[in-house]
């Protein structure tokens, strides 16, 4: 449901999920930055 939210709401959820999972992602060789995620979800600010 993140895709259909308002930008400020999507940003909050993505920040929370990112903080919870960034270490696990790194363990599997997935390097992603929060700013990249915002771009994937169309958040420009």
PDB file with SEQRES, HELIX, SHEET and CRYST1 records, atoms N, CA, C and O in Angstrom:
SEQRES   1 A   45  UNK UNK UNK UNK UNK UNK UNK UNK UNK UNK UNK UNK UNK          
SEQRES   2 A   45  UNK UNK UNK UNK UNK UNK UNK UNK UNK UNK UNK UNK UNK          
SEQRES   3 A   45  UNK UNK UNK UNK UNK UNK UNK UNK UNK UNK UNK UNK UNK          
SEQRES   4 A   45  UNK UNK UNK UNK UNK UNK                                      
HELIX    1 AA1 UNK A    2  UNK A    4  5                                   3    
HELIX    2 AA2 UNK A    7  UNK A   27  1                                  21    
HELIX    3 AA3 UNK A   34  UNK A   40  1                                   7    
CRYST1    1.000    1.000    1.000  90.00  90.00  90.00 P 1           1          
ATOM      1  N   UNK A   1       0.815  -1.203   0.000  1.00  0.00           N  
ATOM      2  CA  UNK A   1       0.000   0.000   0.000  1.00  0.00           C  
ATOM      3  C   UNK A   1       0.857   1.265   0.000  1.00  0.00           C  
ATOM      4  O   UNK A   1       0.336   2.372  -0.131  1.00  0.00           O  
ATOM      5  N   UNK A   2       2.141   1.103   0.144  1.00  0.00           N  
ATOM      6  CA  UNK A   2       3.023   2.270   0.162  1.00  0.00           C  
ATOM      7  C   UNK A   2       2.892   3.056  -1.139  1.00  0.00           C  
ATOM      8  O   UNK A   2       2.945   4.286  -1.131  1.00  0.00           O  
ATOM      9  N   UNK A   3       2.721   2.359  -2.241  1.00  0.00           N  
ATOM     10  CA  UNK A   3       2.684   3.013  -3.546  1.00  0.00           C  
ATOM     11  C   UNK A   3       1.575   4.047  -3.662  1.00  0.00           C  
ATOM     12  O   UNK A   3       1.707   5.005  -4.424  1.00  0.00           O  
ATOM     13  N   UNK A   4       0.504   3.878  -2.936  1.00  0.00           N  
ATOM     14  CA  UNK A   4      -0.661   4.741  -3.102  1.00  0.00           C  
ATOM     15  C   UNK A   4      -0.784   5.833  -2.047  1.00  0.00           C  
ATOM     16  O   UNK A   4      -1.747   6.600  -2.066  1.00  0.00           O  
ATOM     17  N   UNK A   5       0.157   5.915  -1.146  1.00  0.00           N  
ATOM     18  CA  UNK A   5       0.096   6.913  -0.074  1.00  0.00           C  
ATOM     19  C   UNK A   5       0.575   8.281  -0.513  1.00  0.00           C  
ATOM     20  O   UNK A   5       1.095   8.462  -1.614  1.00  0.00           O  
ATOM     21  N   UNK A   6       0.386   9.228   0.373  1.00  0.00           N  
ATOM     22  CA  UNK A   6       0.924  10.570   0.138  1.00  0.00           C  
ATOM     23  C   UNK A   6       2.426  10.522   0.390  1.00  0.00           C  
ATOM     24  O   UNK A   6       2.911   9.681   1.148  1.00  0.00           O  
ATOM     25  N   UNK A   7       3.155  11.430  -0.250  1.00  0.00           N  
ATOM     26  CA  UNK A   7       4.614  11.415  -0.140  1.00  0.00           C  
ATOM     27  C   UNK A   7       5.094  11.449   1.304  1.00  0.00           C  
ATOM     28  O   UNK A   7       5.995  10.695   1.673  1.00  0.00           O  
ATOM     29  N   UNK A   8       4.506  12.312   2.124  1.00  0.00           N  
ATOM     30  CA  UNK A   8       4.990  12.404   3.507  1.00  0.00           C  
ATOM     31  C   UNK A   8       4.725  11.116   4.278  1.00  0.00           C  
ATOM     32  O   UNK A   8       5.508  10.745   5.153  1.00  0.00           O  
ATOM     33  N   UNK A   9       3.630  10.433   3.962  1.00  0.00           N  
ATOM     34  CA  UNK A   9       3.329   9.160   4.625  1.00  0.00           C  
ATOM     35  C   UNK A   9       4.249   8.050   4.122  1.00  0.00           C  
ATOM     36  O   UNK A   9       4.744   7.240   4.906  1.00  0.00           O  
ATOM     37  N   UNK A  10       4.473   8.021   2.811  1.00  0.00           N  
ATOM     38  CA  UNK A  10       5.375   7.022   2.239  1.00  0.00           C  
ATOM     39  C   UNK A  10       6.775   7.185   2.813  1.00  0.00           C  
ATOM     40  O   UNK A  10       7.456   6.204   3.112  1.00  0.00           O  
ATOM     41  N   UNK A  11       7.192   8.433   2.963  1.00  0.00           N  
ATOM     42  CA  UNK A  11       8.534   8.713   3.469  1.00  0.00           C  
ATOM     43  C   UNK A  11       8.720   8.157   4.884  1.00  0.00           C  
ATOM     44  O   UNK A  11       9.750   7.555   5.190  1.00  0.00           O  
ATOM     45  N   UNK A  12       7.725   8.360   5.735  1.00  0.00           N  
ATOM     46  CA  UNK A  12       7.796   7.852   7.111  1.00  0.00           C  
ATOM     47  C   UNK A  12       7.912   6.330   7.137  1.00  0.00           C  
ATOM     48  O   UNK A  12       8.739   5.769   7.857  1.00  0.00           O  
ATOM     49  N   UNK A  13       7.077   5.676   6.345  1.00  0.00           N  
ATOM     50  CA  UNK A  13       7.070   4.210   6.322  1.00  0.00           C  
ATOM     51  C   UNK A  13       8.387   3.679   5.763  1.00  0.00           C  
ATOM     52  O   UNK A  13       8.963   2.738   6.309  1.00  0.00           O  
ATOM     53  N   UNK A  14       8.858   4.279   4.680  1.00  0.00           N  
ATOM     54  CA  UNK A  14      10.114   3.827   4.091  1.00  0.00           C  
ATOM     55  C   UNK A  14      11.292   4.025   5.041  1.00  0.00           C  
ATOM     56  O   UNK A  14      12.170   3.166   5.128  1.00  0.00           O  
ATOM     57  N   UNK A  15      11.314   5.141   5.747  1.00  0.00           N  
ATOM     58  CA  UNK A  15      12.383   5.382   6.720  1.00  0.00           C  
ATOM     59  C   UNK A  15      12.372   4.316   7.808  1.00  0.00           C  
ATOM     60  O   UNK A  15      13.424   3.805   8.192  1.00  0.00           O  
ATOM     61  N   UNK A  16      11.197   3.984   8.297  1.00  0.00           N  
ATOM     62  CA  UNK A  16      11.065   2.968   9.341  1.00  0.00           C  
ATOM     63  C   UNK A  16      11.520   1.596   8.833  1.00  0.00           C  
ATOM     64  O   UNK A  16      12.318   0.920   9.482  1.00  0.00           O  
ATOM     65  N   UNK A  17      11.007   1.195   7.676  1.00  0.00           N  
ATOM     66  CA  UNK A  17      11.371  -0.108   7.121  1.00  0.00           C  
ATOM     67  C   UNK A  17      12.855  -0.183   6.795  1.00  0.00           C  
ATOM     68  O   UNK A  17      13.499  -1.207   7.027  1.00  0.00           O  
ATOM     69  N   UNK A  18      13.389   0.894   6.260  1.00  0.00           N  
ATOM     70  CA  UNK A  18      14.808   0.928   5.916  1.00  0.00           C  
ATOM     71  C   UNK A  18      15.679   0.735   7.153  1.00  0.00           C  
ATOM     72  O   UNK A  18      16.626  -0.052   7.134  1.00  0.00           O  
ATOM     73  N   UNK A  19      15.362   1.441   8.209  1.00  0.00           N  
ATOM     74  CA  UNK A  19      16.144   1.323   9.443  1.00  0.00           C  
ATOM     75  C   UNK A  19      16.071  -0.089  10.015  1.00  0.00           C  
ATOM     76  O   UNK A  19      17.052  -0.590  10.566  1.00  0.00           O  
ATOM     77  N   UNK A  20      14.918  -0.728   9.885  1.00  0.00           N  
ATOM     78  CA  UNK A  20      14.745  -2.080  10.417  1.00  0.00           C  
ATOM     79  C   UNK A  20      15.502  -3.124   9.603  1.00  0.00           C  
ATOM     80  O   UNK A  20      15.920  -4.146  10.146  1.00  0.00           O  
ATOM     81  N   UNK A  21      15.680  -2.877   8.309  1.00  0.00           N  
ATOM     82  CA  UNK A  21      16.173  -3.938   7.423  1.00  0.00           C  
ATOM     83  C   UNK A  21      17.510  -3.668   6.754  1.00  0.00           C  
ATOM     84  O   UNK A  21      18.020  -4.532   6.041  1.00  0.00           O  
ATOM     85  N   UNK A  22      18.091  -2.492   6.962  1.00  0.00           N  
ATOM     86  CA  UNK A  22      19.312  -2.161   6.222  1.00  0.00           C  
ATOM     87  C   UNK A  22      20.463  -3.123   6.518  1.00  0.00           C  
ATOM     88  O   UNK A  22      21.223  -3.454   5.609  1.00  0.00           O  
ATOM     89  N   UNK A  23      20.610  -3.573   7.746  1.00  0.00           N  
ATOM     90  CA  UNK A  23      21.692  -4.504   8.078  1.00  0.00           C  
ATOM     91  C   UNK A  23      21.486  -5.859   7.405  1.00  0.00           C  
ATOM     92  O   UNK A  23      22.441  -6.467   6.921  1.00  0.00           O  
ATOM     93  N   UNK A  24      20.255  -6.325   7.376  1.00  0.00           N  
ATOM     94  CA  UNK A  24      19.954  -7.595   6.710  1.00  0.00           C  
ATOM     95  C   UNK A  24      20.222  -7.499   5.215  1.00  0.00           C  
ATOM     96  O   UNK A  24      20.752  -8.433   4.614  1.00  0.00           O  
ATOM     97  N   UNK A  25      19.862  -6.389   4.624  1.00  0.00           N  
ATOM     98  CA  UNK A  25      20.111  -6.198   3.195  1.00  0.00           C  
ATOM     99  C   UNK A  25      21.609  -6.242   2.902  1.00  0.00           C  
ATOM    100  O   UNK A  25      22.039  -6.866   1.931  1.00  0.00           O  
ATOM    101  N   UNK A  26      22.392  -5.586   3.734  1.00  0.00           N  
ATOM    102  CA  UNK A  26      23.851  -5.578   3.543  1.00  0.00           C  
ATOM    103  C   UNK A  26      24.433  -6.984   3.650  1.00  0.00           C  
ATOM    104  O   UNK A  26      25.357  -7.330   2.913  1.00  0.00           O  
ATOM    105  N   UNK A  27      23.900  -7.793   4.558  1.00  0.00           N  
ATOM    106  CA  UNK A  27      24.377  -9.171   4.716  1.00  0.00           C  
ATOM    107  C   UNK A  27      24.240  -9.956   3.421  1.00  0.00           C  
ATOM    108  O   UNK A  27      25.060 -10.823   3.122  1.00  0.00           O  
ATOM    109  N   UNK A  28      23.201  -9.648   2.657  1.00  0.00           N  
ATOM    110  CA  UNK A  28      22.944 -10.354   1.408  1.00  0.00           C  
ATOM    111  C   UNK A  28      23.524  -9.632   0.196  1.00  0.00           C  
ATOM    112  O   UNK A  28      23.226  -9.977  -0.947  1.00  0.00           O  
ATOM    113  N   UNK A  29      24.354  -8.628   0.460  1.00  0.00           N  
ATOM    114  CA  UNK A  29      25.025  -7.926  -0.629  1.00  0.00           C  
ATOM    115  C   UNK A  29      24.167  -6.908  -1.346  1.00  0.00           C  
ATOM    116  O   UNK A  29      24.482  -6.498  -2.463  1.00  0.00           O  
ATOM    117  N   UNK A  30      23.091  -6.501  -0.713  1.00  0.00           N  
ATOM    118  CA  UNK A  30      22.203  -5.503  -1.311  1.00  0.00           C  
ATOM    119  C   UNK A  30      22.502  -4.165  -0.662  1.00  0.00           C  
ATOM    120  O   UNK A  30      22.213  -3.944   0.514  1.00  0.00           O  
ATOM    121  N   UNK A  31      23.085  -3.281  -1.453  1.00  0.00           N  
ATOM    122  CA  UNK A  31      23.404  -1.956  -0.926  1.00  0.00           C  
ATOM    123  C   UNK A  31      22.449  -0.948  -1.554  1.00  0.00           C  
ATOM    124  O   UNK A  31      22.470  -0.705  -2.761  1.00  0.00           O  
ATOM    125  N   UNK A  32      21.634  -0.386  -0.718  1.00  0.00           N  
ATOM    126  CA  UNK A  32      20.659   0.602  -1.176  1.00  0.00           C  
ATOM    127  C   UNK A  32      20.660   1.747  -0.171  1.00  0.00           C  
ATOM    128  O   UNK A  32      20.881   1.547   1.023  1.00  0.00           O  
ATOM    129  N   UNK A  33      20.413   2.923  -0.668  1.00  0.00           N  
ATOM    130  CA  UNK A  33      20.395   4.100   0.185  1.00  0.00           C  
ATOM    131  C   UNK A  33      18.973   4.634   0.278  1.00  0.00           C  
ATOM    132  O   UNK A  33      18.169   4.453  -0.637  1.00  0.00           O  
ATOM    133  N   UNK A  34      18.676   5.281   1.367  1.00  0.00           N  
ATOM    134  CA  UNK A  34      17.331   5.792   1.601  1.00  0.00           C  
ATOM    135  C   UNK A  34      16.893   6.730   0.481  1.00  0.00           C  
ATOM    136  O   UNK A  34      15.744   6.688   0.040  1.00  0.00           O  
ATOM    137  N   UNK A  35      17.796   7.559   0.035  1.00  0.00           N  
ATOM    138  CA  UNK A  35      17.470   8.501  -1.046  1.00  0.00           C  
ATOM    139  C   UNK A  35      17.072   7.751  -2.325  1.00  0.00           C  
ATOM    140  O   UNK A  35      16.189   8.196  -3.059  1.00  0.00           O  
ATOM    141  N   UNK A  36      17.722   6.620  -2.584  1.00  0.00           N  
ATOM    142  CA  UNK A  36      17.368   5.795  -3.736  1.00  0.00           C  
ATOM    143  C   UNK A  36      15.941   5.269  -3.601  1.00  0.00           C  
ATOM    144  O   UNK A  36      15.157   5.311  -4.549  1.00  0.00           O  
ATOM    145  N   UNK A  37      15.623   4.777  -2.415  1.00  0.00           N  
ATOM    146  CA  UNK A  37      14.273   4.255  -2.183  1.00  0.00           C  
ATOM    147  C   UNK A  37      13.225   5.327  -2.424  1.00  0.00           C  
ATOM    148  O   UNK A  37      12.193   5.073  -3.045  1.00  0.00           O  
ATOM    149  N   UNK A  38      13.494   6.515  -1.935  1.00  0.00           N  
ATOM    150  CA  UNK A  38      12.553   7.610  -2.161  1.00  0.00           C  
ATOM    151  C   UNK A  38      12.334   7.809  -3.657  1.00  0.00           C  
ATOM    152  O   UNK A  38      11.204   8.014  -4.099  1.00  0.00           O  
ATOM    153  N   UNK A  39      13.392   7.750  -4.423  1.00  0.00           N  
ATOM    154  CA  UNK A  39      13.281   7.897  -5.874  1.00  0.00           C  
ATOM    155  C   UNK A  39      12.436   6.799  -6.499  1.00  0.00           C  
ATOM    156  O   UNK A  39      11.628   7.068  -7.387  1.00  0.00           O  
ATOM    157  N   UNK A  40      12.617   5.556  -6.041  1.00  0.00           N  
ATOM    158  CA  UNK A  40      11.841   4.433  -6.565  1.00  0.00           C  
ATOM    159  C   UNK A  40      10.346   4.622  -6.320  1.00  0.00           C  
ATOM    160  O   UNK A  40       9.516   4.167  -7.106  1.00  0.00           O  
ATOM    161  N   UNK A  41      10.019   5.289  -5.234  1.00  0.00           N  
ATOM    162  CA  UNK A  41       8.619   5.508  -4.878  1.00  0.00           C  
ATOM    163  C   UNK A  41       8.109   6.882  -5.300  1.00  0.00           C  
ATOM    164  O   UNK A  41       7.016   7.287  -4.906  1.00  0.00           O  
ATOM    165  N   UNK A  42       8.890   7.592  -6.094  1.00  0.00           N  
ATOM    166  CA  UNK A  42       8.444   8.870  -6.636  1.00  0.00           C  
ATOM    167  C   UNK A  42       8.447  10.016  -5.642  1.00  0.00           C  
ATOM    168  O   UNK A  42       7.740  11.005  -5.828  1.00  0.00           O  
ATOM    169  N   UNK A  43       9.237   9.888  -4.589  1.00  0.00           N  
ATOM    170  CA  UNK A  43       9.330  10.953  -3.591  1.00  0.00           C  
ATOM    171  C   UNK A  43      10.531  11.812  -3.965  1.00  0.00           C  
ATOM    172  O   UNK A  43      11.674  11.363  -3.883  1.00  0.00           O  
ATOM    173  N   UNK A  44      10.272  13.027  -4.369  1.00  0.00           N  
ATOM    174  CA  UNK A  44      11.338  13.883  -4.875  1.00  0.00           C  
ATOM    175  C   UNK A  44      11.923  14.799  -3.824  1.00  0.00           C  
ATOM    176  O   UNK A  44      13.023  15.319  -4.014  1.00  0.00           O  
ATOM    177  N   UNK A  45      11.236  15.014  -2.734  1.00  0.00           N  
ATOM    178  CA  UNK A  45      11.701  15.950  -1.708  1.00  0.00           C  
ATOM    179  C   UNK A  45      12.458  15.240  -0.629  1.00  0.00           C  
ATOM    180  O   UNK A  45      12.924  15.875   0.318  1.00  0.00           O  
TER     181      UNK A  45                                                      
END                                                                             
